Amino acid sequence: MNSPFKLIGKTDPCVRTQIEKAYHQLFSGDKEKERICFNYQTLKYIVDIGHSDVRSEGMSYGMYISARLGRKDDFDALWRFTKKYLRNHSGDYAPYFAWQVGIPDNTHADFYKIDSGAAPDGEEYIAAALLIAAKKFNEPEYKEEALALLKQMLYKNTQGKVRSMFDKERALVRFSPMEGNDFTDPSYHTLAFYRLYAKATGDVFWERVYKNSLAYLKKAVHPETGLAADYSEFDGTPKFTDFNPMSGYFSGDAWRVALNLALDYNWKIPGICEDIREDAKNFERTAIRRLLNFFTSHQPYLADYAVDGSDFPKEARTQTTGLIAMNAAATSALDLSKADDIALARPFLSTLWNTPVPMGTWRYYDGLLYLLGYLALVD
């Protein structure tokens, strides 16, 4: 491990301890104030505490985190729950996973689908987690399940109004496979995962997705601030929707773009898209420098902005743990042999290190991004 945390004097054992502490608190801490992961019979599920529901986002992040940390029991229990309660076993959305599932209450004796619709970032993280777990735990079945899911994500036959998750002409991920959602979400463009999928499947269409997503992100990420919008058109223009009037601004979804850029910069997957890797890494490092310089010049920075760096139209949130973690993760793509990049990175690393593991009502999203950020810094 060669973590950027060494720049602030933290040893590898210290970093591992920090990650284990966060994982323990969020996955098995106090039920009322700390944990987001709960047991149900032999299964486990992750709750969006603030909304009292289960989401494909959280389940997929939990699977990815537990796979990365070698927690096979947790991974298995999360995956079994996901297959049983989130997967659409029939209907137009089959075999995608419902993005929102309800928790048993006075009306429902068991978990139930609130919205059977699928959010592609959930499928992307589930597929990546399965591939990582297959190798980590020497379980070929996980890879088979990942390959089956990836095939449907690309090639699902249209059923009713539900299509494949990727626009075949553009080779770009859709915001939703439901007809009419002909736009995208910059944070859904998980570049490193596309190279991972290409390697696992041998399907060159994933390499096309990678290349087109890279070209798309060059337009979606602002050339001066490094910020992207939560949603955008396929040409990178911010997208404002009726159901989310703030979707054209940099906010909760868009925080994750920096993580995606940093992961792709650092992940080594030989033989995939080698012809454009240098160009990709140059863009990723440049975009991250712009982003971190923007936040450096806006101290104390906020969590919500217009993509050009101007004010958010509503009262913006103060910096959140999730954004702190994503900005720290981004430092892993800097050239940490150069004085300017070292000086740029240190404050973001120190802020994350000194930020406690999230507790309370909004610990779900902040907590998962907290762990994802730390894991990106030990790749």
Long-range contacts (C-beta under 8 A, 24 or more apart in sequence): 1-378, 3-377, 3-378, 4-331, 4-332, 4-334, 4-336, 4-345, 4-349, 4-377, 5-349, 5-353, 5-377, 7-336, 7-342, 7-345, 7-346, 7-349, 8-346, 8-349, 8-350, 8-353, 10-353, 15-374, 15-377, 15-378, 16-378, 18-353, 18-374, 19-69, 19-371, 19-374, 19-375, 19-378, 21-357, 22-357, 22-367, 22-370, 22-371, 22-374, 23-65, 23-69, 23-71, 23-371, 25-357, 25-359, 26-357, 26-358, 26-363, 26-367, 26-368, 26-370, 26-371, 27-62, 27-66, 27-71, 27-74, 33-359, 33-360, 34-357, 34-359, 34-363, 36-363, 36-364, 36-367, 36-368, 37-62, 37-74, 37-78, 39-77, 40-81, 40-111, 42-77, 42-80, 43-77, 43-78, 43-80, 43-81, 43-84, 44-74, 44-77, 44-78, 44-81, 45-78, 45-81, 45-85, 45-111, 46-78, 46-364, 46-368, 47-103, 47-364, 48-364, 48-365, 49-360, 49-361, 49-362, 49-363, 49-364, 50-361, 50-362, 50-364, 52-103, 53-100, 53-101, 53-102, 53-103, 53-114, 54-85, 54-86, 54-100, 54-101, 54-102, 54-103, 54-111, 55-99, 55-100, 55-101, 55-119, 55-122, 56-82, 56-86, 56-97, 56-98, 56-99, 56-100, 56-118, 56-119, 56-122, 56-123, 56-126, 57-99, 57-119, 57-121, 57-122, 57-125, 58-364, 58-368, 59-86, 59-97, 59-122, 59-126, 60-121, 60-122, 60-123, 60-124, 60-125, 60-126, 60-129, 61-125, 61-368, 61-371, 61-372, 62-368, 63-125, 63-126, 63-129, 63-130, 63-133, 64-125, 64-128, 64-129, 64-132, 64-372, 65-368, 65-371, 65-372, 65-375, 66-129, 67-129, 67-130, 67-132, 67-133, 67-136, 67-137, 68-132, 68-136, 68-375, 69-375, 70-136, 70-137, 72-133, 72-136, 72-137, 75-129, 75-133, 75-137, 79-130, 82-126, 85-111, 85-113, 86-113, 88-113, 88-116, 88-118, 91-116, 91-159, 92-159, 92-160, 92-161, 92-162, 93-117, 93-118, 93-159, 93-162, 93-177, 94-159, 95-148, 95-149, 95-152, 96-123, 96-152, 96-156, 96-162, 96-165, 96-177, 97-122, 97-123, 97-126, 117-176, 117-178, 118-165, 118-176, 118-177, 119-176, 120-153, 120-165, 120-173, 120-174, 120-175, 120-176, 120-177, 120-188, 121-185, 121-187, 121-188, 121-190, 123-149, 123-153, 123-165, 124-153, 124-173, 124-188, 124-190, 124-193, 125-190, 125-193, 127-153, 127-193, 127-197, 128-190, 128-193, 128-196, 128-197, 131-196, 131-197, 131-200, 143-200, 146-200, 147-200, 147-201, 150-197, 150-200, 150-201, 150-203, 150-206, 151-201, 154-203, 154-205, 154-206, 166-209, 167-234, 170-212, 170-234, 171-205, 171-208, 171-209, 171-211, 171-212, 171-213, 172-209, 172-212, 172-213, 172-216, 172-234, 173-209, 173-213, 175-231, 182-234, 183-231, 183-232, 183-233, 183-234, 183-239, 183-241, 184-216, 184-231, 184-232, 184-233, 184-234, 184-239, 185-230, 185-231, 185-232, 185-253, 186-217, 186-220, 186-221, 186-228, 186-229, 186-230, 186-231, 186-232, 186-253, 186-254, 186-257, 187-228, 187-230, 187-253, 187-254, 187-255, 187-256, 187-257, 187-260, 189-213, 189-216, 189-217, 189-257, 189-260, 190-260, 190-263, 191-217, 191-260, 191-261, 191-263, 191-264, 191-280, 192-260, 192-263, 192-264, 192-267, 192-269, 195-264, 195-267, 195-269, 195-272, 195-273, 196-267, 196-269, 198-269, 198-272, 198-273, 199-269, 199-271, 199-272, 207-272, 207-273, 210-272, 210-273, 211-273, 211-276, 214-276, 214-279, 214-280, 214-283, 217-257, 217-261, 217-283, 217-287, 218-283, 220-257, 221-257, 221-287, 222-290, 222-307, 222-308, 222-309, 223-290, 224-290, 224-294, 224-308, 224-309, 225-290, 225-291, 225-294, 225-305, 225-307, 225-308, 225-309, 226-258, 226-287, 226-288, 226-289, 226-290, 226-291, 226-292, 226-293, 226-294, 227-254, 227-291, 227-294, 227-305, 227-306, 227-307, 227-308, 227-309, 228-254, 228-257, 228-307, 229-254, 229-307, 230-254, 238-307, 246-304, 246-312, 246-313, 246-314, 248-307, 249-304, 249-305, 249-306, 249-307, 249-312, 249-313, 250-304, 250-305, 250-306, 250-307, 251-303, 251-304, 251-312, 252-303, 252-322, 252-365, 255-303, 255-322, 255-323, 255-326, 255-369, 256-326, 256-369, 258-288, 258-291, 258-326, 258-327, 258-329, 258-330, 259-326, 259-329, 259-330, 259-369, 259-372, 259-373, 259-376, 261-287, 261-288, 261-330, 261-333, 262-288, 262-329, 262-330, 262-331, 262-332, 262-333, 262-376, 263-376, 263-379, 265-332, 265-333, 266-332, 266-333, 266-376, 266-379, 267-379, 281-333, 284-333, 285-333, 285-334, 285-335, 288-330, 288-331, 288-333, 288-334, 289-334, 289-341, 289-344, 291-327, 291-330, 292-327, 292-330, 292-331, 292-334, 292-344, 292-345, 292-348, 293-344, 295-327, 295-348, 296-344, 296-347, 320-362, 320-366, 321-355, 321-358, 321-366, 321-367, 321-369, 321-370, 322-365, 322-366, 322-368, 322-369, 322-370, 323-369, 324-348, 324-351, 324-352, 324-355, 324-373, 325-352, 325-355, 325-366, 325-369, 325-370, 325-372, 325-373, 325-374, 326-369, 326-373, 327-351, 327-352, 328-352, 328-373, 328-377, 329-372, 329-373, 329-374, 329-376, 329-377, 331-377, 332-376, 332-377, 332-379, 349-377
